[in-house]
Amino acid sequence: MTIMTGANIRLGAILAEAEKQQSFLSAAKLEANGLVPETIETGMAAQAISAAAIGKEVGGWKVSFSGGRAVAAPLIDVYDSRTGTVPKKGAVGVELEICFVLSNDIPAHVEGRAYERDDILAQIASVHLGAELVSYRLIEENNAPFPLFLADRLGNHSFVLGPEIDRSFIERVLHEDQTLPALLLKADGQVLFEARPKHPQGDAVAPLLAYANSPIDHLGGLTRGQVVTTGSLCGLIRLSGQTTIKASWGEIAALNLSLQH
């Protein structure tokens, strides 16, 4: 099956231009012009064309599941929380997440020998609290057809790598440790979330493991030094023009950001 089609190339270019202009596209209009990808594979192809056209280095991956299948979107704007500022404008939401920094490349597995969870854990250099900032190039946001949403990098705006935390918190979240403190998120002083964190898959490693065993991107895959995030601990928290984000997880970690609008 050919996935690098003329329609994919055109869609990728349109998405890249929308990213640069911070403009919005209508899924219905794209569909009327035959530009909505029909499969995950074609969505990933358009995504790669868009990322290449934007011209930024892939700093990591947002990995998730769709219908039980692992998919990924490149993180092309990755910031360090120690700078305190996210210079890119346009974030409409935030998610607090456990994320990983890879110590080595994770190449496609040898046929007949799939990666196991311990194999992936061995390739994680450090575990962090992070913040994904969300924006959409699509008017329909995540209600667009999934392959199109995938081409739009799963709604990623940017990612902020926060402080390192002990890797034992992966297991504590997995087992829903009742002694874990609440995760607190404030925007401009208003509490937007305060509850014990939960990962949508339970195991924050599971999406990374699944994707490592079946990578389908066209942007070089999982490589050393990249940040990988696999799901929100608090769901999507919508923003409405706030300029300061303060997050804390008891005494475990804290993350403070200044946003541009």
Backbone as a ProteinNet text record, in pm:
[ID]
protein_1_A
[PRIMARY]
MTIMTGANIRLGAILAEAEKQQSFLSAAKLEANGLVPETIETGMAAQAISAAAIGKEVGGWKVSFSGGRAVAAPLIDVYDSRTGTVPKKGAVGVELEICFVLSNDIPAHVEGRAYERDDILAQIASVHLGAELVSYRLIEENNAPFPLFLADRLGNHSFVLGPEIDRSFIERVLHEDQTLPALLLKADGQVLFEARPKHPQGDAVAPLLAYANSPIDHLGGLTRGQVVTTGSLCGLIRLSGQTTIKASWGEIAALNLSLQH
[TERTIARY]
84.3	0	88.1	59.9	134.1	78.2	163.6	115.1	165.8	274.6	323.5	257.7	129.8	50.9	53	2	-9.1	-97	-205.2	-295	-223.5	-143.4	-68.8	33.3	100.4	199.7	132.1	17.5	-55.1	-106.4	-163	-212.4	-98.7	14.9	129.1	172.1	174	212.7	110.5	-17.7	-123.6	-115.9	-93.9	-81.4	40.9	150.1	271.1	247.5	177.8	149.4	55.5	-43.1	-133.4	-56.8	42.1	126.8	204	261.2	342.5	257.5	136.5	49.5	-42.9	-44.4	-138.1	-281.1	-312.8	-446.4	-516.4	-643.7	-724.4	-781	-792.9	-842.3	-972.2	-1058.9	-1185	-1169.2	-1198.6	-1191.6	-1289.4	-1406.7	-1506.7	-1454.2	-1386.8	-1331.7	-1217.4	-1133.6	-1025.9	-1082.7	-1190.6	-1252.7	-1312	-1374.1	-1432.3	-1326.6	-1203.7	-1092.9	-1011.8	-1064.1	-998.1	-868.2	-856.1	-728.7	-730.6	-840.6	-845.5	-791.6	-684.2	-630	-729.9	-728.7	-827.5	-774.4	-643.8	-585	-480.4	-443.7	-336.5	-207	-179.8	-55.5	-49.2	-160	-158.3	-157.2	-220.4	-212.2	-69.9	2.3	141.6	228.7	197.7	274.9	257	131.4	105.2	169.2	165.8	228.9	378.1	445.2	589.3	619.6	536.6	555.8	538.6	436.9	413	530.5	577.3	688.8	814.1	840.4	957.9	945.1	823.9	802	815	776.6	794.1	942.7	1022.6	1167.5	1237.4	1170.5	1233	1273.4	1375.8	1422.6	1318	1303.6	1213.7	1280.8	1221.1	1279.9	1224.9	1123.7	1064.8	935.6	860	738.8	627.3	508.5	385.4	328.9	322.8	282.6	150.2	60.9	-72	-124.2	-248.8	-315.5	-438.6	-467.3	-593.1	-645.7	-758.4	-813.4	-718.1	-640.7	-545.3	-413.5	-399.1	-276.1	-195.2	-65.7	20.5	45.9	33.2	62.3	149.7	209.5	299.6	292.5	322.1	331	458.5	529.7	656.4	635.7	724.1	731.4	837.5	795.4	891.7	929.1	864.1	903.5	912	1033.3	1055.3	1136.6	1085	1149.7	1185.8	1279.2	1319.5	1252	1188.1	1114.8	1205.9	1336.1	1427.5	1435.9	1399.6	1397.3	1276.1	1170.5	1052.4	956.9	994.5	911.5	891	767.3	736.1	714.9	810.5	801	697.8	657.1	561.7	420.6	348.6	212.9	109.9	-11.9	-124.5	-169.7	-115.1	-159	-301.7	-384.9	-524.3	-552	-453.4	-471.7	-338.4	-343.7	-222.8	-254.6	-158.3	-167.3	-38	-49.1	68.3	94	219.4	249.2	379.7	387.9	516.4	580.8	706.5	774.1	913.5	972.7	1101.7	1200.5	1327.9	1436	1509.8	1525.6	1586.9	1739.2	1797	1942.7	2008.2	1930.1	1982.1	1874.7	1918	1822.1	1747.7	1620.9	1545	1507.4	1591.3	1564.2	1450.3	1399.5	1297.8	1352.1	1267.8	1315	1348.1	1434.9	1470.8	1349.7	1322.9	1206.7	1212	1100.1	1092	1131.9	1177.6	1219.1	1166	1042.8	981.1	1042.9	1040.1	1084.2	989.9	1046.9	967.9	980.3	897.3	893.3	1030.3	1101.1	1232.8	1332.7	1317.7	1405.5	1388.8	1264.4	1236.4	1282.2	1256.7	1301.5	1452.5	1524.4	1670.7	1717	1627.9	1663.5	1617.8	1566.4	1521.1	1630.7	1683.5	1790.4	1735.9	1618.1	1560.5	1410.3	1342.6	1197.2	1168.6	1069.2	1042.5	892.8	859.8	728.5	737.8	640.8	642.4	506.2	502	376.1	364.3	258.9	229.8	134	170.1	79.6	11.8	-115.6	-200.1	-247	-247.9	-312.8	-354.9	-442.3	-496.1	-486.2	-456.6	-466	-602.9	-684.2	-814.9	-926.3	-1025.1	-1139.4	-1208.2	-1214.1	-1283.5	-1200.6	-1076.7	-986.1	-975.9	-988.9	-973.8	-1099.9	-1202	-1321.8	-1311.6	-1203	-1178.5	-1155.8	-1171.6	-1138.9	-999.2	-984.1	-859.4	-735.1	-732.5	-609.4	-571.3	-672.2	-643.7	-589.3	-649	-598.7	-455.7	-425.9	-290.1	-194.6	-239.7	-157.6	-129.3	-221.9	-206.9	-127.5	-47.8	41.6	-35	-154.5	-235	-254.8	-262.4	-291	-176	-54.1	58	93.3	112.4	163.5	312.6	347	486.1	491.8	612.1	628.4	735.1	708.6	803	855	984.8	1048.5	1071.6	1007.5	1018.3	1123.3	1117.1	1220.4	1220.5	1338.6	1351.3	1286.7	1220.9	1161.4	1212.9	1199	1244.4	1160	1225	1150.6	1052.4	1062.4	965.4	823.5	809.8	675.6	601.4	674.3	607.9	523.5	584.8	515.2	407.3	432.7	334.9	208.1	223.8	106.5	36.8	114.7	57.8	-30.7	15	-58.4	-152.7	-171.3	-263.8	-238.4	-113.8	-69.8	-150.5	-225	-312.3	-235.3	-106.2	-26.1	33.7	13.4	63.4	-8.8	63.9	-2.3	-81.2	-169	-247.2	-157.2	-195.4	-131.9	-212.9	-145.1	-212	-169.1	-267.5	-239.8	-315.2	-241.1	-300.7	-263.5	-356.7	-330.5	-372.5	-279.5	-303.9	-366.2	-320.7	-364.7	-491.6	-562.2	-686.6	-658	-712.1	-693.8	-778.8	-712.8	-782.2	-788.1	-699.4	-699.4	-632.3	-691.7	-630.4	-685.1	-607.3	-650	-529.4	-544.9	-438.4	-424	-303.3	-285.2	-313.3	-368.3	-390.4	-345.2	-280.1	-239.6	-349	-382.8	-493	-472.2	-346.6	-318.4	-276.5	-274.5	-224.5	-72.9	-15.5	129.8	181.2	258.9	311.5	408.6	463.2	559	487.8	363.6	293.7	285.1	247.3	242.6	379.7	483.2	618.9	661.6	633.5	666.3	595.1	466.4	389.5	441	475.9	523.9	663.2	747.5	881.4	873	769.9	753.2	687.6	621.5	555.6	566.5	687	701.6	654.4	583.9	530.1	553.5	644.4	670.1	771.6	787.9	883.5	981.5	1010	1093.1	1210.5	1250.9	1370.6	1347.8	1223	1193.1	1241.4	1253.4	1289.5	1441.5	1495.1	1640.5	1689.3	1815.6	1879.8	1859.4	1826.9	1810.1	1671.1	1587.4	1451.5	1366.4	1265.1	1165.5	1046.8	997.3	878.5	774.3	654.5	544.2	428.7	354	259.2	118.2	87.1	-49.9	-58.6	-171	-189	-226.4	-171.9	-206.8	-329.5	-376.5	-488	-592.5	-579.4	-667.3	-628.7	-707.1	-682.1	-745.8	-664.9	-712.6	-712.7	-830.7	-840.8	-789.8	-725.9	-678	-757.6	-766.3	-842.2	-767.1	-642.2	-563.2	-474	-470.4	-383.6	-236.6	-155.8	-14.7	81.5	32.6	120.8	60.7	143.9	105.9	195.9	134.5	210.1	155.7	244.6	206.1	294	234.1	312.3	252.7	339.9	299.4	354.4	285.9	335.3	477	564.4	706.4	787.3	718.2	787.6	849.5	771	819.2	728.6	785.2	708.7	754.7	662.9	690.7	615.7	688.1	628.3	660.2	557.5	575.2	511.2	571.2	512.2	479.1	353.1	307	293.7	310.9	292.1	157.8	87.8	-40.5	-45.2
-119.6	0	124.9	216.7	341.3	438.9	491.1	583.7	725.4	742	876.1	921.3	955.4	993.5	1144.6	1187	1329.9	1398.5	1330.8	1387.2	1402.5	1303.1	1311.3	1424.7	1438.3	1544.9	1681.2	1695.7	1822.8	1849	1745.6	1762.2	1799.8	1732.1	1763.4	1907.8	1957.8	2096.9	2193.2	2159.6	2245.5	2249.3	2134.6	2130.2	2208.9	2197.5	2271.9	2422.1	2465.7	2608.6	2656.4	2573	2608.8	2620.5	2533.3	2541.2	2672.9	2708.5	2830.3	2956.2	2954.3	3071.9	3071.4	2960.5	2941.3	2966.1	2902.8	2911.3	2776.9	2772.7	2653.2	2600.4	2468.8	2399.5	2328.1	2318.2	2246	2104.7	2006	1866.7	1842.5	1905.6	1887.9	1940.1	2054.5	2110.2	2024.2	1975.4	1885.5	1759.1	1708.5	1586.5	1612	1727.8	1761.7	1768.8	1797	1804.4	1675.5	1570	1439.6	1432.1	1510.8	1519.1	1454.6	1393.4	1327.9	1185.7	1152.1	1015.9	914.8	796	694.7	592.9	583.6	481.3	543.2	468.6	512.7	531.4	440.5	449.4	578.1	612.9	734.5	859.1	849.7	959.6	982.8	874	885.5	942.3	906.7	958.9	1109.7	1156.5	1300.2	1373.6	1311	1367.9	1391.3	1293	1304.2	1415	1426	1531.3	1668.1	1680.2	1806.2	1842.4	1746.2	1772.6	1813.2	1746	1779.9	1920.5	1956.3	2089	2199.1	2170.3	2267.7	2292.9	2186.4	2203.2	2201.8	2152.2	2145.3	2001.9	1989.3	1857.4	1789.1	1659.2	1582.1	1563.1	1622.2	1614.7	1503	1435.1	1326	1279.4	1201.7	1139.6	1138.7	1163.4	1141.7	1009.1	910.7	775.6	741.5	683.1	652.3	526.6	493.2	379.7	427.9	363.1	381.7	244.3	206.9	74.9	-37.1	-18.1	-119.4	-117	-27	-17.6	103.9	86.5	196.8	292.2	421.6	526.3	631	717.4	817.9	946.6	1056.2	1186.6	1255.1	1321.6	1384.6	1507.8	1524.3	1647	1734.5	1843.4	1924.7	2054	2081.5	2194	2141.8	2113.3	2059.9	2161.6	2198.8	2298.6	2237.1	2298.7	2257.4	2350.1	2291.2	2372.8	2468.6	2440.9	2529.2	2668	2678.9	2811.4	2891.6	2821.1	2886.2	2946.4	2949.3	3016.1	2926.9	2924.7	2860.2	2972.4	2994.9	3109.9	3094.5	2972.5	2948.6	2984.3	3057.8	3100.5	2995	3010.2	2933.8	2812.4	2783.5	2666	2685.7	2582.6	2588.6	2488.2	2407.1	2308.3	2259.2	2192.3	2138.2	2002.6	1912.8	1781.3	1757.1	1713	1675.7	1527.1	1490.9	1354.7	1304.1	1172.2	1106.7	1086.5	1124.9	1107.9	1051	1008	939.8	1007.4	1003.9	1040.6	912.5	886.4	761.7	767.6	658.6	650	597.9	530	470.2	472.4	454.5	430	300	295.6	170.5	131.6	53	16.3	-84.1	-102.6	-205.4	-338.5	-414.3	-538.3	-643.3	-733.9	-845.1	-935.8	-978.3	-1064.1	-1188.6	-1216.6	-1333.5	-1306.1	-1183.1	-1149	-1009.5	-1005.1	-877.4	-822.9	-689.9	-627.9	-665	-679.6	-697.6	-571.9	-562.4	-440.8	-407.6	-507.6	-483.2	-431.3	-474.5	-423.8	-273	-228.3	-85.8	-6.9	-59.6	8.6	29.5	-65.3	-55.1	56.1	102.8	209.2	347.3	354.5	481.7	539	654	717.4	783.6	845.2	916.3	929.7	946.2	962.4	1102.4	1169.2	1308.6	1334.5	1439.5	1501.2	1599.5	1595.3	1685.4	1746.9	1843.4	1908.6	1912.9	1850.8	1866.6	1983.3	2075.3	2182.4	2142.6	2172.7	2124	2240.1	2218.6	2310	2227.5	2283.7	2209.6	2295	2230.3	2294.8	2268.6	2186.7	2146.5	2208.9	2265.8	2323.9	2218.1	2095.2	1986.7	1927.7	1974.1	1927.9	1774.5	1709.2	1562.9	1489.3	1562.8	1499.1	1478.9	1522.3	1496.3	1346.4	1295.5	1154.7	1123.1	1009	985.2	993.2	935.6	948.1	1093.5	1181	1323	1385.5	1350.8	1398.3	1350.3	1228.7	1174.9	1254.8	1289.5	1372.6	1508.5	1555.4	1682.7	1665.6	1560.4	1534.5	1519	1461.5	1433.8	1558.9	1672.6	1797	1852.4	1809.6	1860.8	2004.3	2086.5	2223.3	2224.9	2172.1	2165.1	2075.3	2050.8	1968.6	2031.4	2029.7	2085	1972.4	1949.5	1848.2	1907.1	1847.5	1896.5	1823.1	1834.1	1775.7	1623.3	1567.7	1422.3	1370.7	1255	1188.4	1045.2	983.2	845.4	753.5	656.5	569.4	478.1	469.6	389.2	442.8	569.4	626	565.9	508	434.9	322.2	244.8	130.2	176	283.3	330.1	380.9	447.8	490	368.5	274	151.6	80.5	70.1	-3.6	85.7	209.3	304.6	313.9	337.5	350.3	460.5	421.8	516.3	616.3	593.7	689.5	799.4	790.6	896.3	1027.4	1137.7	1266.4	1310.8	1406	1461.9	1542.2	1543.4	1628	1757.7	1869.6	1999.7	2085	2139.6	2226.5	2357.6	2467.7	2600.5	2680	2762	2854.9	2994	3086.8	3222.1	3218.7	3124.1	3113.6	3034.2	2998.8	2922.8	2773.3	2696.1	2551.3	2490.5	2423.1	2357.5	2206.5	2152.3	2007.5	1981.4	1892.3	1848.4	1710.1	1608.3	1470.5	1378.5	1256.6	1158.1	1123.5	1124.9	1102	958.2	944.1	813.1	819.5	712.7	705.2	634	680.6	618.6	471	427.1	285.2	215.1	285.9	227.7	228.3	159.5	148	250.3	347	450.3	394.4	275.5	214.2	141	99.7	12.8	71.4	198	249.4	252.6	287.4	289.2	148.9	51	-88	-131.1	-101	-142.1	-74.2	54.5	124	77.4	48.3	-2.8	-133.7	-211.3	-338.8	-323.8	-209.4	-188.5	-42.6	8.5	149.3	171.6	281.3	306.9	451.6	522.8	660.7	664.4	783.2	805.3	916.2	925.7	1035.3	986.2	862.1	812.3	731.2	720	634	688.2	596.9	629.3	635.9	752.2	767.4	827.4	803.5	847.2	996.3	1028.9	1167.3	1223	1150.8	1198.4	1182.1	1267.2	1259.4	1179	1087	1009.7	1025.6	1065.2	1077.9	991	934.8	829.7	848.1	962	980.6	1072.1	1141.4	1242.4	1181.2	1238.2	1198.2	1272.7	1370.7	1454.4	1479.6	1413.6	1444.9	1577.8	1621.3	1749.9	1861.2	1957.6	2074.7	2192.5	2243.7	2353.5	2483.7	2562.4	2694.5	2801.4	2918.4	3027.5	3159.2	3157.8	3279.8	3298.3	3200.3	3213	3217.9	3285.5	3302.2	3234.7	3187.7	3116.4	2981.5	2880.4	2744.6	2702	2654.7	2601.6	2463.2	2364.3	2226.6	2173.1	2095.2	2030.6	1894	1801.5	1664.9	1636.6	1688.9	1677.5	1730.2	1650.2	1684.8	1618.5	1552.3	1475.1	1565.7	1659.9	1746.1	1867.6	1974.7	2095.7	2151.2	2218.3	2267.9	2400.1	2505.7	2638.2	2690.2	2741.3	2786.2	2921.8	2997.9	3121.5	3102.5	3127.9	3105.8	3237.3	3229.2	3344.1	3330.9	3441.4	3439.7	3553.7
0	0	0	-93.6	-100.5	1.3	89.1	190.9	168.9	93.1	61.7	-68.4	-59.5	-175.9	-194.9	-309.9	-333.9	-231.2	-191	-89.8	43.9	80.9	206.6	203.7	91.5	78.3	90.3	26.3	33.1	174.8	238.2	375.2	469.4	455.3	541.1	527.1	404.1	380.4	440.5	428.8	483.3	635.3	698.1	844.1	891.3	817.8	855.2	846.3	743.4	729.1	839.6	875.5	985.5	1117	1136.8	1256.3	1258.4	1146.3	1140.2	1157.2	1100.8	1105.6	1226.7	1300.9	1411.6	1364.3	1252.4	1194.6	1209.2	1168.3	1191.2	1060.1	1055.9	937.9	970.5	872.6	887.8	834.4	918.6	873.6	759.5	766.6	661.1	527.3	531.2	407.6	355.6	446.3	404.1	341.4	400.8	346.8	209.2	190.9	61.3	-48	-7.2	-103	-109.7	-46.4	-52.6	23.7	131.5	202.7	340.6	379.1	509.5	496.5	566.8	558.6	613	553.7	590.6	690	704.2	790.6	882.3	985.3	1074	995.4	902.7	825.3	743	678	597.2	686	802.9	898.9	946	973.5	1016.2	904.3	780.5	667.9	654.6	663.1	655	772.1	887.6	1007.8	984.2	925.4	900.2	799.9	696.8	597	661.5	746.8	817	906.9	986.1	1078	1001.4	889.2	809	750.4	709.1	651.2	756.2	879.6	988	1010.5	994.9	992.8	1126.6	1230.1	1361.9	1393.5	1476.5	1517.2	1604.8	1587.1	1672.4	1808	1911.6	2045.2	2129.7	2077.3	2154	2091	2168.5	2116.2	2219.4	2171.4	2247.2	2198.1	2285.7	2246.2	2312.6	2234.4	2285.7	2218.1	2246.4	2183.6	2108.3	1997.6	1925.9	1888.7	1947	1919.1	1954.2	2059.3	2102.2	2028.1	1933.2	1854.7	1898.4	1913	1955.4	1839.5	1868.1	1770.6	1839	1759.3	1816.4	1736.4	1804.8	1739.3	1786	1696.1	1734.4	1821.3	1918	1997.1	1931.6	1870.8	1795.3	1867.2	1978	2063	2205.6	2251.5	2386.2	2465.3	2580.9	2666	2800.6	2868.8	3002.6	3103.3	3203.8	3301.1	3377.1	3378.3	3451.3	3388.9	3260.4	3197.9	3243.6	3284.1	3339.9	3239.8	3111.2	3010.8	2889.2	2840.1	2712.9	2611.4	2521.4	2431.2	2320.6	2291.4	2183.2	2228.5	2145.6	2178.6	2137.2	2190.7	2137.8	2215.1	2331.5	2407.8	2457.2	2441.3	2487.9	2598.6	2631.9	2737.2	2788.5	2904	2964.8	3025.6	3019.6	3082.7	3159.8	3282.8	3362	3343.6	3321.5	3279.5	3340.3	3355.5	3379.2	3242.6	3229.7	3101.7	3122.6	3012.7	3016.7	2922.2	2959.8	2868.6	2833.3	2704	2659	2669	2718.8	2731.1	2604.4	2520.6	2397.8	2290.5	2165.9	2059.1	2088.7	2048.7	2058.1	1915.4	1849	1710.1	1700.9	1580	1559.2	1610	1677.9	1739.4	1634.5	1671.5	1583.7	1568.4	1445.5	1420.4	1508.9	1572	1659.1	1802.7	1831.5	1968.2	2002.3	2050.4	2085.7	2214	2226.3	2350.5	2464.2	2583	2703.3	2789	2889.9	2971.6	3031.5	3080.8	3140.3	3037.2	2910.9	2804.9	2788.8	2794.4	2777.3	2899.4	3017.3	3139.2	3137.9	3079.5	3073.5	2979.4	2891.2	2796.6	2844.2	2966.2	3022.1	3110.7	3071.7	3149.4	3274.4	3262.9	3377.1	3359.3	3472.2	3476.8	3530.3	3473.4	3508.9	3520.6	3593.3	3580.5	3465	3376.1	3261.8	3239.3	3150.3	3114.7	2963.2	2912.4	2770.3	2753.9	2666.8	2628.6	2498.4	2490	2381.3	2294.6	2164.5	2070.4	1949.7	1869.8	1756.2	1630.8	1520.3	1391.2	1329.1	1394.4	1343.2	1426.1	1360.2	1430.3	1515.8	1464.8	1535.1	1648.6	1662.2	1767.2	1763.9	1880.5	1882.9	1840.9	1795.4	1740.5	1589.6	1531	1389.4	1369.2	1247	1222.2	1275.2	1342.2	1413.8	1325.2	1204.7	1124.6	1095.6	1084	1063.9	1192.3	1305.1	1434.4	1456.5	1413.9	1424.1	1335.8	1216.3	1127.8	1190.8	1274.4	1346.2	1475	1481.2	1594.7	1726.4	1719.2	1839	1924.5	1857.3	1928	2009.9	1982.2	2061.5	2023.4	2123	2107.4	2137.3	2255	2299.2	2421.6	2468.3	2588.4	2676.4	2806.1	2902.8	2991.3	2984.7	3068.3	3206.2	3306.5	3442.7	3523	3653.7	3739.9	3736.1	3756.4	3762.6	3890.6	3879	3994.2	3999.7	4113.8	4128.5	4040.5	3975.5	3884.8	3956.8	4089.3	4164.3	4149.2	4110	4094.9	3975.7	3880.5	3772.2	3830.5	3920.1	3979.2	4077.6	4148.2	4246.5	4177.8	4065.2	3988.4	3928.9	3876	3819.6	3920.4	4042.8	4145.8	4226.3	4179.3	4242.7	4392.9	4424.9	4564	4634.5	4736.2	4805.5	4891.2	4909.5	4987.3	4899.6	4768.3	4680.6	4710.2	4714.4	4736.5	4614	4635.6	4525.7	4432	4307.7	4207.1	4201.1	4214.4	4220.3	4101.6	4031.9	3917.7	3935.8	3930.1	3938.3	3813	3767.5	3658	3702.6	3701.6	3752.9	3892.3	3973.5	4111.4	4133.5	4026.9	4039.3	4032.1	4126.1	4125.6	4014.2	3919.5	3809.2	3825.8	3909.1	3932.9	4066.3	4144	4269	4301.8	4272.4	4296.4	4284.6	4333.6	4319.9	4171.8	4118.9	3975.5	3934.1	3813	3751.7	3606.3	3562.1	3422.2	3343.4	3222.5	3147.3	3116.5	3103.8	3082.2	3210.8	3320.1	3444.1	3445	3349.5	3337.4	3236.9	3282.5	3192.9	3090	3116.6	3023.7	2910.3	2931.5	2836.3	2695.4	2676.5	2539.3	2472.1	2547.6	2492.2	2452.1	2534.3	2501.7	2374	2365.3	2247.8	2121.6	2132	2012.8	1973.6	2071.5	2040.6	1962.9	1990.2	1920.5	1783.8	1759.1	1629.4	1586.5	1565.6	1526.2	1383.1	1360.3	1226.3	1181.7	1247.1	1206.3	1092.4	1036.9	927.5	964.9	1095.2	1144.7	1228.4	1206.8	1273.6	1398.4	1442.2	1556.6	1689.3	1784.2	1922.3	1934.6	1967.9	1969.9	2101.7	2125.2	2249.8	2276.1	2401.1	2441.5	2420.9	2346.5	2325.4	2451.1	2460.7	2567.2	2514.8	2595.4	2558.4	2667.4	2627.4	2722	2674.8	2768	2730.3	2784.1	2843.3	2890	3010	3019.7	3123.6	3257.6	3363.4	3499.6	3550.6	3474	3520.6	3412.8	3297.1	3185.9	3123.2	3026.6	2962.1	3044.4	3084.6	3157	3060	3028.8	2933.7	2995	2911.2	2950.7	2876.1	2936.5	2874.5	2889.1	2844.4	2845.9	2966.8	3057.2	3174.8	3131.5	3211.4	3175.6	3272.4	3386.2	3479.2	3515.4	3511.4	3549.5	3664.4	3771.4	3883.9	3916.9	3913.1	3942.8	4054.1	4141	4246.6	4275.5	4310.6	4344.8	4484	4584.8	4721	4729.9	4793.3	4801.7	4690.9	4598.8	4495	4389.2	4339.2	4231.3	4219.3	4164.1	4135.1	4001	3934.1	3799.7	3782.4	3748.4	3730	3590.6	3521.7	3384.5	3362.7	3273.4	3224.9	3077.4	3039.8	2903	2827.9	2695.9	2608.3	2537.5	2522.1	2450.1	2349
[MASK]
+++++++++++++++++++++++++++++++++++++++++++++++++++++++++++++++++++++++++++++++++++++++++++++++++++++++++++++++++++++++++++++++++++++++++++++++++++++++++++++++++++++++++++++++++++++++++++++++++++++++++++++++++++++++++++++++++++++++++++++++++++++++++++++++++++++

